């Protein structure tokens, strides 16, 4: 599964490069290709830990990075990578772990349905991906990778034609098998994750030089 993660990452960089190449072709539409980054919190499911380990209800940080391409005004696709840190509750067994994921998602624009004002945007996104969990401290050997499916909602507020700030609420469901804490070790996590992030969406398409002429 680790090798699969490397393939996913290579695919992400390849698609990001190809999308950035479209900038020189696109002449007016600043909504077609966008880069997104966000920072926020995560909340892991309680049943994702082995007995004796309890994670915090709210953990910081969660970092999201993505490239979005809207091939129609209401429909598009997004490839994104996320990193989250999860640690133990106070007075519980001490641990820390890194949870990362990469997902390819469909994006649907809900603006026409809800008739939002021009400077607001509402999007839903969903799609499959791969999660990797890497415990830290005394449990670094207990890495795990598994498939996931996620869905989320984004609310955007336009600052300019090329920049918007947004908040995103997403739920990542992990398709991981139960692990044996004796043979597989402690410190792992194979549950689901809820994230809340705030970020910026920056246009990579449109004619950047037209305004200077």
C-alpha positions in Angstrom: 0.0 0.0 0.0 2.9 2.4 0.6 4.0 1.9 -3.0 0.4 2.8 -4.0 0.7 6.0 -2.1 3.9 6.9 -4.0 2.0 6.3 -7.3 -0.9 8.6 -6.1 1.5 11.4 -5.2 3.3 11.1 -8.6 -0.2 11.3 -10.2 -1.0 14.4 -8.2 2.1 16.2 -9.3 1.6 15.2 -12.9 -2.0 16.4 -13.0 -1.0 19.6 -11.2 1.6 20.3 -13.8 -0.8 19.6 -16.7 -3.4 21.9 -15.2 -0.9 24.7 -14.7 0.0 24.4 -18.4 -3.6 25.2 -19.3 -3.1 28.7 -17.9 -1.4 29.9 -21.1 -4.4 28.6 -23.2 -7.3 29.9 -21.1 -8.0 33.5 -21.9 -10.8 34.7 -19.8 -12.3 32.3 -17.3 -10.8 32.7 -13.9 -13.0 29.9 -12.4 -11.7 27.0 -14.5 -8.5 26.1 -12.7 -7.9 26.9 -9.1 -5.3 26.0 -6.5 -6.6 25.6 -3.0 -4.9 25.5 0.5 -6.6 25.4 3.9 -5.7 25.0 7.6 -7.9 23.7 10.4 -8.9 21.0 12.9 -9.7 17.3 12.8 -11.8 15.0 15.0 -11.1 11.2 14.8 -13.7 8.5 15.4 -13.4 6.9 18.9 -13.7 3.3 17.5 -10.6 3.8 15.3 -8.1 3.3 18.2 -7.1 0.1 20.0 -8.1 -0.4 23.6 -6.2 1.8 25.9 -5.6 4.6 23.4 -7.9 7.6 23.2 -7.5 10.5 20.8 -8.5 14.1 21.4 -11.9 15.2 20.2 -10.3 18.1 18.4 -6.7 18.1 17.0 -4.6 20.7 15.2 -3.4 20.9 12.5 -5.1 19.6 9.4 -3.5 21.0 6.2 -5.2 20.6 2.8 -3.6 21.3 -0.6 -5.4 20.8 -3.9 -5.9 21.5 -7.6 -9.5 22.0 -8.9 -10.6 21.9 -12.6 -14.1 22.9 -13.6 -14.8 21.5 -17.1 -18.4 22.8 -16.8 -19.8 25.7 -14.8 -21.5 23.2 -12.4 -19.2 20.2 -12.6 -15.5 19.6 -12.1 -12.8 17.5 -10.5 -10.4 18.0 -7.7 -7.2 16.2 -6.7 -6.0 17.0 -3.2 -3.6 16.0 -0.5 -4.2 16.4 3.3 -2.0 16.0 6.4 -3.5 15.8 9.9 -1.8 15.4 13.3 -3.7 13.3 16.0 -2.7 13.0 19.7 -3.9 11.5 22.9 -6.5 12.9 25.3 -5.2 14.4 28.6 -4.5 11.6 31.2 -4.8 8.9 28.5 -2.0 6.7 27.0 0.4 9.1 25.3 0.8 8.9 21.5 1.0 11.0 18.4 0.4 10.0 14.8 0.4 11.6 11.4 -2.7 10.9 9.2 -2.3 11.7 5.5 -4.6 11.1 2.6 -4.8 11.8 -1.2 -8.2 11.8 -3.0 -9.6 12.3 -6.5 -13.0 13.9 -6.2 -15.9 15.1 -8.2 -17.0 18.7 -7.6 -20.5 20.0 -8.0 -21.5 23.7 -8.0 -24.7 24.3 -6.0 -25.0 28.1 -6.8 -27.8 27.7 -9.3 -29.8 25.6 -7.0 -29.6 27.9 -4.0 -29.5 31.2 -6.1 -26.6 32.6 -4.1 -25.2 36.1 -4.6 -22.4 36.6 -7.1 -19.6 36.8 -4.5 -20.6 33.5 -2.8 -20.2 29.9 -3.8 -21.4 26.6 -2.4 -19.8 23.3 -3.6 -20.0 19.7 -2.7 -17.2 17.3 -3.4 -16.8 13.5 -3.0 -14.5 10.7 -4.2 -12.2 7.8 -3.4 -8.6 8.0 -2.1 -5.9 6.4 0.0 -5.1 7.1 3.7 -1.8 6.5 5.4 -1.3 6.5 9.2 2.2 6.8 10.7 2.5 6.6 14.5 5.3 8.6 16.1 7.4 8.1 19.2 7.7 4.4 20.3 5.3 3.1 17.6 6.9 4.3 14.4 7.0 0.7 13.0 3.2 0.4 13.0 2.4 2.2 9.7 -0.9 1.4 8.0 -2.4 2.3 4.6 -6.0 1.8 3.5 -8.6 3.0 1.0 -11.0 5.7 1.9 -14.0 7.6 0.5 -14.7 11.2 1.5 -17.3 13.9 1.0 -17.5 17.5 2.0 -19.1 20.9 1.6 -17.3 24.2 0.8 -18.7 27.7 1.3 -16.7 30.4 -0.7 -16.7 34.2 -0.3 -15.2 36.0 -3.2 -12.5 38.6 -2.5 -11.7 39.3 -6.2 -12.1 37.5 -9.6 -9.0 35.4 -8.8 -9.2 35.0 -5.0 -11.8 33.6 -2.6 -11.7 32.5 1.0 -13.7 29.4 2.0 -14.5 27.1 4.8 -14.8 23.3 4.3 -16.4 20.5 6.3 -15.4 17.0 5.2 -15.8 13.5 6.4 -13.3 10.7 5.5 -14.5 7.1 5.9 -11.7 4.6 6.1 -12.0 1.1 4.7 -9.4 -0.5 7.0 -9.5 -3.9 8.5 -9.3 -4.4 12.2 -5.7 -4.9 13.5 -4.4 -7.1 16.2 -2.7 -4.9 18.8 -0.4 -7.7 19.9 1.0 -8.6 16.6 0.6 -5.3 14.8 1.6 -3.1 17.8 -0.1 -0.2 19.5 -0.4 3.4 18.4 -2.2 2.8 15.1 -5.5 4.3 13.9 -7.9 2.9 11.3 -11.0 4.9 11.8 -12.8 7.8 10.2 -12.0 11.5 10.3 -14.0 14.7 10.4 -12.2 17.9 9.4 -13.0 21.6 9.5 -10.7 23.9 7.6 -10.5 27.5 6.5 -8.5 28.5 3.4 -8.0 30.3 0.1 -8.8 29.4 -3.5 -6.6 31.1 -6.1 -7.3 31.2 -9.8 -4.6 29.7 -12.1 -6.6 30.4 -15.3 -7.6 33.5 -17.0 -5.7 36.2 -18.9 -3.4 37.8 -16.4 -1.9 40.2 -18.9 -5.2 41.6 -20.5 -5.6 44.2 -17.7 -2.2 45.6 -18.4 -2.9 46.3 -22.0 
